[in-house]
Amino acid sequence: MAEAKKKIRIGDLLVQNDVITEQQLMTALREQKNTGRKLGRTLIDLGYVEEDNLLNILSRQLDVPFVQLRHFQFNNELVKKLPEAMARRFRGIVLAEQSGELLVGMADPLDIFAYDELVRVLKQPIKQAVVRESELLNTLDLVYRRTDEIASLAEELEDELGDDAFDLADLSAESESAEAPVVKLLQTLFEDAVQARSSDIHIEPDETVVRIRQRVDGVLQEQVMKEKRVNSALVLRLKLMAGLNISEKRIPQDGRFNIRVKGRSIDVRVSTMPVQYGESVVMRLLDQSQGMLNLDVTGMPETLLENFRRMIKKPHGMILVTGPTGSGKTTTLYGALTELNRPEVKIITAEDPVEYRLPRITQVQVNPKIGLEFASVLRAALRQDPDVILVGEMRDHETAEIGLRAAMTGHLVLSTLHTNDSISSAMRLIDMGVEPFLVASSLLGVVAQRLVRKVCENCREAYEPTSQEKVWLNQFDLDPLDLEAGFVHGRGCYQCSNSGYRGRLGVYEMLEMNEGMLDALRRQDIAGFTREARRSHLYRPLGLCAMDFAMQGVTTLEEVARVAATSEGDVSLDEVPVLSQTSGNSDVDNPAPNEGGV
């Protein structure tokens, strides 16, 4: 395309179109000289021109289309024609092909050198399109998944191991080299997991294959590798990194290490377990570079957030956060600690394990192997003159009793409990053998929570409920006017890996103790406590809170059904058309459900 190859000065172009003044151009050129950035980016950063305005002018002047990548449906085969390194270097991406000509989106279509290099690499005529740089960088992270690279590295590692049994000592020595296939394979695994926003990586050996599964937004995504022998090499390398015993394969082991991936500091918790065909490894990825956790990012509604903040500011008492594994309890508690973390406040935590390292806070990791249980850490912590104590989990009678007595004697105690909802939590403490008067004297409130997946913004569309869902919706007693807004779901696109969901947010149920509830607790009157709790002005069941998000178009009915199925007193889709149970049966404390089950 001859027009694109001409040397066009973007500054002169903008001055001619009266977008910027000559003086602004001179200022931007001086700034560019100091920073080394491109002139267009400098003008945008200085506020002289808006990015969309600049791109529209370039589109008109160069006679090239302006493509919004957010809504573009990519062809993976075409995208992969341009290697990732080149795409990032020259800020370009292959969008389409027509009559042997490739349409390439570029953040800077005036970059003649980049144009020439792209033509050389792609070996086809190209037509340019202009795209937003920010959208392009996000898109590159999404479309260049490392699944093919992982497969080829696994094959390379398999070839290197050969047919004979490999020597562990040789492999571990070689593993120190950054070029070793096992090191490259693990690095690629971690990079892919970070790009996909995974919270966990599972490496599972099977009879003939190795399964690598990543948990994204609470749901596992699977990749199968036929190179079964690589599992032993991966496990060995991970054990070395985590400081575990490489010769012990008969018992589970736990460890942790820290790595840098794509400029981020990632804390990796490693758990190994002997299984039928080798050792299974699960790694929890904790992004330490995301900054301090705070309550504003939890998604808690404004009214609940205000009341929760007021609750944690009290000088003494116990606050419980409850929910199944993977429901965001840790985020809520760390958010509370961040707000309480001041020089004049002494905070001690007992955790299993310590997930995020917080400055100024004394964090203790429990170690049952040497008798360092929650109860013993808590007992020792009380002699360290604390103001606030966080206990990772109320697991037994002893821990609960010490925690409640600490709350009575002038300490603020934060902890978690595995129950289905907020109402059953108080009674659960009594079931654990704690005296009712202790619970009534110390408990300030309970927050129950779940995580629901958010509908992908890129592919959301209107959704008509099925006949079964309509029957189920009747159980919620919703206002017909609210229902008119309708519901949404995700069609599936490249941005959400065809799941229809991208990201998660918290759904909360708050119970703040009042005199009526406390009186029922002292009498151990379950029915009376439930009655008073449901009358509480802040109390709103988890299922209804999730439904609020569905009616706002933030999540789907599928996610509401999942939350309703895992919280007491709510009706799940599976129970339709059976009528909901009476409130008298909703106080039975069931074990915490597994994450994500409808």
Phi and psi in degrees as a GROMACS rama.xvg file:
@    title "Ramachandran Plot"
@    xaxis  label "Phi"
@    yaxis  label "Psi"
@TYPE xy
-61.7104  -39.86  ALA-2
-59.5284  -38.9947  GLU-3
-71.3061  -23.8782  ALA-4
-84.4686  -15.1596  LYS-5
-66.5448  145.417  LYS-6
-75.6022  107.48  LYS-7
-114.636  127.377  ILE-8
-90.1685  118.117  ARG-9
-63.6593  -35.1398  ILE-10
-60.9258  -48.3652  GLY-11
-62.1589  -38.556  ASP-12
-59.328  -45.281  LEU-13
-71.0636  -34.9428  LEU-14
-66.6228  -43.8126  VAL-15
-59.8427  -34.7819  GLN-16
-89.1123  10.0685  ASN-17
57.4685  29.9898  ASP-18
-82.6125  -39.8363  VAL-19
-130.579  164.262  ILE-20
-93.013  165.898  THR-21
-60.539  -38.9179  GLU-22
-62.5824  -43.6073  GLN-23
-62.5503  -37.7687  GLN-24
-63.3458  -43.2958  LEU-25
-62.0021  -43.855  MET-26
-60.6368  -44.4632  THR-27
-64.5664  -38.2244  ALA-28
-65.7961  -38.3591  LEU-29
-64.533  -43.094  ARG-30
-63.3644  -40.6783  GLU-31
-62.606  -38.3658  GLN-32
-62.1583  -36.4434  LYS-33
-75.0205  -38.8486  ASN-34
-93.4927  -27.5591  THR-35
80.5233  3.61851  GLY-36
-80.4714  166.025  ARG-37
-66.4314  150.811  LYS-38
-61.9593  -42.4588  LEU-39
-57.4041  -47.1221  GLY-40
-62.8895  -38.7625  ARG-41
-63.3535  -44.1844  THR-42
-62.1724  -39.4735  LEU-43
-66.3766  -45.8082  ILE-44
-63.9208  -34.0637  ASP-45
-76.4211  -10.7467  LEU-46
83.149  13.0338  GLY-47
-78.5803  -24.5506  TYR-48
-148.868  143.98  VAL-49
-82.7675  146.727  GLU-50
-58.4844  -46.0616  GLU-51
-63.0847  -38.5711  ASP-52
-62.8247  -44.9548  ASN-53
-60.9914  -45.5508  LEU-54
-67.4684  -36.1207  LEU-55
-65.2728  -39.2556  ASN-56
-64.379  -45.8847  ILE-57
-59.5542  -41.8532  LEU-58
-59.8283  -44.9909  SER-59
-69.5058  -46.3333  ARG-60
-67.9538  -38.1493  GLN-61
-90.8044  -7.55089  LEU-62
57.4558  48.4499  ASP-63
-125.39  151.51  VAL-64
-71.3641  151.345  PRO-65
-102.315  112.978  PHE-66
-107.331  127.654  VAL-67
-89.7614  109.45  GLN-68
-66.6929  -26.5379  LEU-69
-54.1936  -37.8853  ARG-70
-107.571  15.1612  HIS-71
-90.8267  134.504  PHE-72
-91.4096  111.645  GLN-73
-86.3062  150.07  PHE-74
-102.87  112.974  ASN-75
-59.2802  -36.7915  ASN-76
-62.4832  -42.0737  GLU-77
-68.8469  -42.7784  LEU-78
-58.3283  -42.5294  VAL-79
-70.8336  -9.35184  LYS-80
-61.774  -28.0318  LYS-81
-104.546  116.198  LEU-82
-57.2203  148.486  PRO-83
-56.894  -42.3906  GLU-84
-59.3055  -41.936  ALA-85
-68.4377  -40.7995  MET-86
-59.6399  -42.8554  ALA-87
-72.9999  -38.4579  ARG-88
-66.2017  -45.6267  ARG-89
-99.0913  6.5797  PHE-90
52.915  55.9675  ARG-91
-140.952  160.607  GLY-92
-151.099  137.007  ILE-93
-77.1818  124.219  VAL-94
-102.413  -43.6762  LEU-95
-157.43  169.099  ALA-96
-136.475  132.871  GLU-97
-145.954  123.216  GLN-98
54.0725  41.6795  SER-99
79.2242  -1.82414  GLY-100
-104.566  133.562  GLU-101
-95.7352  134.247  LEU-102
-90.9972  117.811  LEU-103
-116.557  121.602  VAL-104
-79.8183  127.578  GLY-105
-127.869  139.185  MET-106
-70.8167  -29.9014  ALA-107
-132.453  88.375  ASP-108
-70.2953  -7.50701  PRO-109
-86.2127  -6.24104  LEU-110
-77.341  96.2208  ASP-111
-65.5201  -39.5458  ILE-112
-60.3847  -44.9069  PHE-113
-62.289  -41.5794  ALA-114
-59.2213  -48.1981  TYR-115
-62.9601  -40.5276  ASP-116
-66.0574  -39.8657  GLU-117
-64.2575  -41.1895  LEU-118
-61.3593  -42.8919  VAL-119
-64.0398  -43.313  ARG-120
-72.536  -43.8127  VAL-121
-78.8022  -22.0608  LEU-122
58.1113  30.0394  LYS-123
-143.133  154.113  GLN-124
-62.1517  141.611  PRO-125
-124.301  147.283  ILE-126
-113.86  133.704  LYS-127
-87.81  151.884  GLN-128
-132.61  153.081  ALA-129
-102.346  136.886  VAL-130
-135.043  158.426  VAL-131
-68.8399  135.263  ARG-132
-64.5131  -43.0085  GLU-133
-61.735  -43.1846  SER-134
-64.3945  -38.7731  GLU-135
-62.8549  -46.6703  LEU-136
-63.2162  -41.406  LEU-137
-63.9892  -39.4583  ASN-138
-66.7253  -40.4126  THR-139
-59.3249  -38.3172  LEU-140
-63.5967  -31.3715  ASP-141
-85.0212  -40.9427  LEU-142
-84.8341  -26.5488  VAL-143
-92.9454  64.1345  TYR-144
-69.4015  153.05  ARG-145
-96.2588  22.0329  ARG-146
-63.8211  -41.3041  THR-147
-65.8616  -42.6076  ASP-148
-63.5153  -40.0369  GLU-149
-61.1216  -44.3803  ILE-150
-62.3726  -43.5751  ALA-151
-70.0932  -37.6263  SER-152
-66.5003  -36.8063  LEU-153
-63.2214  -40.7399  ALA-154
-64.1538  -41.5672  GLU-155
-62.9535  -43.0916  GLU-156
-65.3315  -40.3214  LEU-157
-60.1852  -44.3385  GLU-158
-62.4812  -39.53  ASP-159
-67.7977  -36.9158  GLU-160
-65.8731  -27.5093  LEU-161
70.0127  -173.41  GLY-162
-82.747  -27.543  ASP-163
-80.6608  162.001  ASP-164
-65.2575  130.614  ALA-165
-86.4122  153.593  PHE-166
-86.0227  119.883  ASP-167
-58.8332  -39.9289  LEU-168
-63.7167  -43.014  ALA-169
-62.7204  -44.0586  ASP-170
-64.5688  -41.7078  LEU-171
-67.8943  -35.7015  SER-172
-66.9792  -44.2241  ALA-173
-66.1223  -29.6831  GLU-174
-62.5679  -17.4525  SER-175
-69.2059  -21.2817  GLU-176
-77.3438  134.043  SER-177
-68.0113  -19.2983  ALA-178
-87.8338  -8.53977  GLU-179
-59.5715  136.648  ALA-180
-55.1772  -37.8165  PRO-181
-66.2102  -36.1906  VAL-182
-68.3768  -45.059  VAL-183
-63.6534  -38.8444  LYS-184
-63.6714  -45.9101  LEU-185
-65.0721  -42.6686  LEU-186
-58.7348  -43.5824  GLN-187
-65.7021  -39.6168  THR-188
-57.6778  -47.0111  LEU-189
-66.8538  -40.2345  PHE-190
-63.2397  -42.41  GLU-191
-63.9647  -40.2112  ASP-192
-64.9052  -40.3538  ALA-193
-67.5869  -42.3504  VAL-194
-60.3366  -37.8492  GLN-195
-85.7089  0.690249  ALA-196
60.6673  42.527  ARG-197
-77.1896  145.232  SER-198
-96.6586  -25.5233  SER-199
-141.885  149.776  ASP-200
-121.957  127.087  ILE-201
-109.174  129.039  HIS-202
-116.402  111.307  ILE-203
-125.082  116.374  GLU-204
-78.8613  137.439  PRO-205
-118.411  -174.186  ASP-206
-60.8339  -44.2494  GLU-207
-122.256  -8.52779  THR-208
-135.849  170.99  VAL-209
-118.993  127.712  VAL-210
-99.7618  129.812  ARG-211
-112.889  117.798  ILE-212
-121.196  138.194  ARG-213
-118.122  134.937  GLN-214
-93.3231  111.428  ARG-215
-115.903  122.275  VAL-216
53.0516  38.2503  ASP-217
83.5824  -1.9133  GLY-218
-120.386  137.041  VAL-219
-80.5007  137.315  LEU-220
-117.717  133.782  GLN-221
-110.327  140.968  GLU-222
-129.06  129.898  GLN-223
-104.746  130.496  VAL-224
-114.249  128.572  MET-225
-78.9771  -11.6271  LYS-226
-79.0267  82.6992  GLU-227
-62.4101  -33.1293  LYS-228
-69.0537  -17.27  ARG-229
-68.4754  -19.8541  VAL-230
-57.4373  -46.1669  ASN-231
-61.0372  -40.9547  SER-232
-66.409  -41.5854  ALA-233
-63.9362  -46.3121  LEU-234
-61.3143  -43.6615  VAL-235
-59.5508  -48.9508  LEU-236
-60.9379  -43.261  ARG-237
-65.8604  -37.5839  LEU-238
-63.7435  -40.7634  LYS-239
-62.7277  -42.4463  LEU-240
-66.1197  -33.9225  MET-241
-92.3153  0.764283  ALA-242
70.2955  32.3677  GLY-243
-94.8924  168.042  LEU-244
-78.0852  111.028  ASN-245
-75.6218  -19.3006  ILE-246
-88.0086  -12.1112  SER-247
-95.3255  111.786  GLU-248
-118.391  3.41077  LYS-249
-94.6036  -18.1894  ARG-250
-125.781  153.881  ILE-251
-65.4684  149.059  PRO-252
-135.967  151.755  GLN-253
-128.789  142.75  ASP-254
-161.677  -174.45  GLY-255
-154.654  157.201  ARG-256
-152.855  169.534  PHE-257
-121.309  135.039  ASN-258
-132.976  160.758  ILE-259
-108.06  124.611  ARG-260
-129.596  120.863  VAL-261
52.3301  41.864  LYS-262
79.2003  1.59469  GLY-263
-105.474  145.535  ARG-264
-90.962  113.948  SER-265
-110.98  122.462  ILE-266
-88.9107  124.428  ASP-267
-112.563  120.739  VAL-268
-95.0648  125.28  ARG-269
-110.596  133.003  VAL-270
-129.737  123.264  SER-271
-108.861  149.335  THR-272
-146.031  130.436  MET-273
-69.3013  130.171  PRO-274
-128.12  -178.219  VAL-275
-60.1499  -37.8709  GLN-276
-111.208  26.5736  TYR-277
138.272  -137.442  GLY-278
-123.732  132.722  GLU-279
-94.1949  140.135  SER-280
-123.991  133.835  VAL-281
-122.845  130.179  VAL-282
-119.111  125.55  MET-283
-93.9153  125.702  ARG-284
-99.561  123.177  LEU-285
-119.666  115.185  LEU-286
-80.7772  103.976  ASP-287
-77.8299  -14.6863  GLN-288
-91.6406  3.83946  SER-289
-79.9046  1.47124  GLN-290
87.0681  179.173  GLY-291
-66.0236  136.579  MET-292
-75.1399  133.053  LEU-293
-135.825  163.783  ASN-294
-69.4956  -22.0039  LEU-295
-65.9248  -26.1406  ASP-296
-90.0546  -1.2565  VAL-297
-73.9655  -22.6693  THR-298
86.3372  10.4572  GLY-299
-66.4466  131.426  MET-300
-54.9764  151.178  PRO-301
-55.1358  -45.0011  GLU-302
-62.7657  -46.5757  THR-303
-64.7414  -40.9369  LEU-304
-61.5019  -43.7302  LEU-305
-60.5245  -45.1183  GLU-306
-69.1617  -37.1087  ASN-307
-64.8756  -41.9823  PHE-308
-62.5492  -40.4593  ARG-309
-65.2459  -37.2454  ARG-310
-66.0526  -43.8642  MET-311
-74.982  -13.4874  ILE-312
-83.2361  -7.59515  LYS-313
-68.796  147.646  LYS-314
-70.9713  -27.5401  PRO-315
-152.282  164.476  HIS-316
124.554  172.763  GLY-317
-116.143  135.421  MET-318
-119.939  127.631  ILE-319
-108.576  139.948  LEU-320
-116.736  125.14  VAL-321
-126.429  153.594  THR-322
157.749  164.686  GLY-323
-71.3146  173.939  PRO-324
-58.7935  136.321  THR-325
79.7104  23.242  GLY-326
-103.024  6.37913  SER-327
89.0465  16.3411  GLY-328
-61.5718  -42.6439  LYS-329
-60.302  -42.6362  THR-330
-60.3307  -43.529  THR-331
-63.1238  -45.309  THR-332
-67.016  -42.9765  LEU-333
-64.9123  -35.1332  TYR-334
-61.6591  -42.0664  GLY-335
-64.0767  -43.6056  ALA-336
-62.3707  -39.8786  LEU-337
-59.74  -39.7428  THR-338
-71.5205  -30.32  GLU-339
-86.0795  -12.5568  LEU-340
-74.9122  93.8806  ASN-341
-129.412  158.233  ARG-342
-55.9258  -31.5277  PRO-343
-86.2606  0.836419  GLU-344
-115.484  125.063  VAL-345
-92.5417  120.594  LYS-346
-119.373  129.807  ILE-347
-123.913  135.492  ILE-348
-121.198  146.344  THR-349
-119.436  112.407  ALA-350
-129.286  157.834  GLU-351
-143.476  91.7275  ASP-352
-93.4641  179.465  PRO-353
-72.1964  116.387  VAL-354
-89.9053  -50.2626  GLU-355
-120.058  135.479  TYR-356
-87.6678  122.975  ARG-357
-112.953  133.643  LEU-358
-67.0002  148.8  PRO-359
71.1709  -8.05102  ARG-360
-101.937  131.825  ILE-361
-81.8766  108.264  THR-362
-108.308  126.867  GLN-363
-117.343  130.555  VAL-364
-96.3561  125.179  GLN-365
-68.9325  150.515  VAL-366
-142.791  90.3197  ASN-367
-59.3617  -26.948  PRO-368
-59.9862  -31.5658  LYS-369
-109.971  15.9122  ILE-370
83.1271  9.49782  GLY-371
-87.9672  78.8837  LEU-372
-90.4451  172.401  GLU-373
-54.9936  -43.6048  PHE-374
-62.3563  -44.3763  ALA-375
-69.9716  -37.4192  SER-376
-63.6219  -42.6182  VAL-377
-63.4214  -42.4332  LEU-378
-62.005  -43.9193  ARG-379
-68.2616  -36.8671  ALA-380
-61.6509  -35.4826  ALA-381
-64.6775  -20.9247  LEU-382
-90.1117  1.38198  ARG-383
-101.442  17.3111  GLN-384
54.8542  54.5356  ASP-385
-85.6561  159.076  PRO-386
-101.031  -38.5102  ASP-387
-128.134  135.341  VAL-388
-124.834  132.923  ILE-389
-111.866  122.979  LEU-390
-107.799  120.574  VAL-391
-50.4186  -41.818  GLY-392
-159.144  137.183  GLU-393
-83.6008  90.1962  MET-394
-90.8856  -29.2795  ARG-395
-144.865  174.742  ASP-396
-59.2074  -43.2531  HIS-397
-62.3199  -48.3022  GLU-398
-61.7128  -45.4521  THR-399
-60.8699  -43.7354  ALA-400
-66.9133  -45.0484  GLU-401
-62.2945  -42.5367  ILE-402
-61.3814  -43.8937  GLY-403
-68.3943  -38.5861  LEU-404
-66.7018  -36.1953  ARG-405
-62.9366  -39.9407  ALA-406
-65.2884  -31.3664  ALA-407
-73.4164  -27.2736  MET-408
-102.129  31.173  THR-409
96.6643  16.7076  GLY-410
-115.885  146.675  HIS-411
-91.5123  122.551  LEU-412
-115.235  125.122  VAL-413
-111.332  138.539  LEU-414
-158.413  173.614  SER-415
-118.68  159.129  THR-416
-146.151  141.617  LEU-417
-91.8185  88.8341  HIS-418
-133.552  169.299  THR-419
-80.9353  -31.3942  ASN-420
-149.873  177.951  ASP-421
-72.4742  -33.6701  SER-422
-67.3551  -40.1584  ILE-423
-76.0864  -11.9007  SER-424
-67.1672  -44.9317  SER-425
-62.0241  -42.4938  ALA-426
-68.6546  -28.7201  MET-427
-62.7408  -38.431  ARG-428
-61.6543  -41.306  LEU-429
-66.9482  -39.7  ILE-430
-59.4914  -29.6378  ASP-431
-74.9026  -4.15422  MET-432
102.704  6.76691  GLY-433
-80.3474  141.501  VAL-434
-62.2089  134.073  GLU-435
-55.3059  -37.5533  PRO-436
-64.412  -31.4644  PHE-437
-65.3653  -44.9952  LEU-438
-62.9586  -47.7342  VAL-439
-64.0364  -32.3695  ALA-440
-79.9225  -22.5193  SER-441
-114.651  -30.0037  SER-442
-74.1351  121.867  LEU-443
-90.5889  -43.0253  LEU-444
-175.813  168.907  GLY-445
-132.921  136.145  VAL-446
-116.531  119.184  VAL-447
-100.777  142.513  ALA-448
-147.806  158.302  GLN-449
-139.361  166.307  ARG-450
-112.388  132.594  LEU-451
-115.641  147.177  VAL-452
-78.6743  141.285  ARG-453
-89.9288  144.017  LYS-454
-65.9516  136.554  VAL-455
-62.1389  125.727  CYS-456
-65.7294  -27.0398  GLU-457
-75.4773  -32.3424  ASN-458
-124.851  19.857  CYS-459
-68.1346  146.15  ARG-460
-152.086  163.731  GLU-461
-63.2924  149.436  ALA-462
-134.244  130.193  TYR-463
-98.1495  118.719  GLU-464
-60.0624  147.401  PRO-465
-73.514  169.293  THR-466
-61.6339  -39.0767  SER-467
-64.4877  -41.481  GLN-468
-64.4899  -34.7882  GLU-469
-65.3611  -40.7418  LYS-470
-62.3964  -44.595  VAL-471
-62.6859  -38.0842  TRP-472
-63.0349  -29.2245  LEU-473
-60.8439  -26.779  ASN-474
-66.6583  -22.4274  GLN-475
-85.2203  -8.74513  PHE-476
52.6837  52.8743  ASP-477
-85.7222  154.368  LEU-478
-70.2755  127.756  ASP-479
-55.6971  -33.5841  PRO-480
-64.4692  -36.8574  LEU-481
-66.6412  -35.0841  ASP-482
-71.7721  -21.7928  LEU-483
-62.8412  -28.5604  GLU-484
-61.7723  -25.5991  ALA-485
81.0301  177.109  GLY-486
-118.562  169.169  PHE-487
-132.753  163.049  VAL-488
-148.85  169.842  HIS-489
-97.0248  132.496  GLY-490
-72.2385  -30.5052  ARG-491
104.694  127.045  GLY-492
-153.242  -176.881  CYS-493
-66.279  -30.141  TYR-494
-69.2151  -28.3187  GLN-495
-113.082  16.8075  CYS-496
53.8563  37.6874  SER-497
62.5525  20.2275  ASN-498
-88.783  -23.2435  SER-499
85.6711  -3.36814  GLY-500
-126.807  147.498  TYR-501
-149.531  112.988  ARG-502
88.2411  165.348  GLY-503
-135.441  158.235  ARG-504
-140.65  159.599  LEU-505
-84.0682  144.89  GLY-506
-115.54  129.256  VAL-507
-124.964  148.574  TYR-508
-132.978  122.187  GLU-509
-116.907  137.322  MET-510
-127.698  110.54  LEU-511
-101.649  126.959  GLU-512
-63.5282  136.44  MET-513
-124.63  177.23  ASN-514
-63.1452  -37.8519  GLU-515
-61.9208  -44.3069  GLY-516
-65.9263  -43.6723  MET-517
-63.3706  -38.9406  LEU-518
-63.7764  -40.9785  ASP-519
-65.2931  -36.4077  ALA-520
-62.7828  -44.3777  LEU-521
-60.7212  -34.7458  ARG-522
-86.2476  -6.1434  ARG-523
57.5841  37.3985  GLN-524
-91.9957  95.0354  ASP-525
-63.4448  -46.9956  ILE-526
-62.4792  -41.9199  ALA-527
-64.9078  -41.5971  GLY-528
-63.1076  -45.135  PHE-529
-61.1858  -43.2619  THR-530
-60.4773  -47.3241  ARG-531
-65.5235  -39.0996  GLU-532
-63.1819  -44.3128  ALA-533
-67.5158  -23.558  ARG-534
-80.8636  -15.2011  ARG-535
-58.5982  139.035  SER-536
-66.5998  -26.1969  HIS-537
-89.426  -18.0386  LEU-538
-70.3336  125.047  TYR-539
-145.917  117.902  ARG-540
-56.3079  154.263  PRO-541
-56.1384  -42.11  LEU-542
-59.3191  -40.9032  GLY-543
-69.3679  -37.7537  LEU-544
-63.3482  -42.0006  CYS-545
-64.5613  -38.2789  ALA-546
-63.267  -35.399  MET-547
-56.2309  -44.8685  ASP-548
-66.1303  -36.9952  PHE-549
-64.7166  -41.932  ALA-550
-70.7924  -22.8838  MET-551
-83.1984  -4.85201  GLN-552
79.5283  19.9238  GLY-553
-89.539  -36.7448  VAL-554
-134.073  -175.607  THR-555
-111.357  166.278  THR-556
-64.0129  -31.4869  LEU-557
-57.8882  -44.0172  GLU-558
-70.1208  -36.895  GLU-559
-61.5111  -42.9325  VAL-560
-61.7608  -37.87  ALA-561
-65.9595  -42.9556  ARG-562
-65.7292  -43.9419  VAL-563
-62.6583  -33.5365  ALA-564
-73.0333  -20.8879  ALA-565
-108.147  13.561  THR-566
-128.73  143.889  SER-567
-66.977  144.253  GLU-568
82.8298  -6.34686  GLY-569
-102.658  157.387  ASP-570
-102.676  129.946  VAL-571
-95.0163  164.17  SER-572
-59.9143  -33.989  LEU-573
-63.8055  -21.683  ASP-574
-90.6083  -7.35087  GLU-575
-70.9321  139.682  VAL-576
-92.0636  17.8631  PRO-577
-62.2971  137.3  VAL-578
-70.3387  153.3  LEU-579
-64.9312  153.532  SER-580
-72.0577  158.43  GLN-581
-71.5306  156.391  THR-582
-63.2179  -22.257  SER-583
-64.9978  -26.1953  GLY-584
-91.3081  -6.12774  ASN-585
-86.4989  5.9583  SER-586
-102.361  -0.279964  ASP-587
-69.7006  130.502  VAL-588
-84.9937  107.216  ASP-589
-91.4561  157.019  ASN-590
-62.4343  151.657  PRO-591
-60.5029  134.315  ALA-592
-76.537  164.544  PRO-593
-71.3054  152.88  ASN-594
-65.2831  134.592  GLU-595
82.324  10.4679  GLY-596
-93.5663  120.648  GLY-597
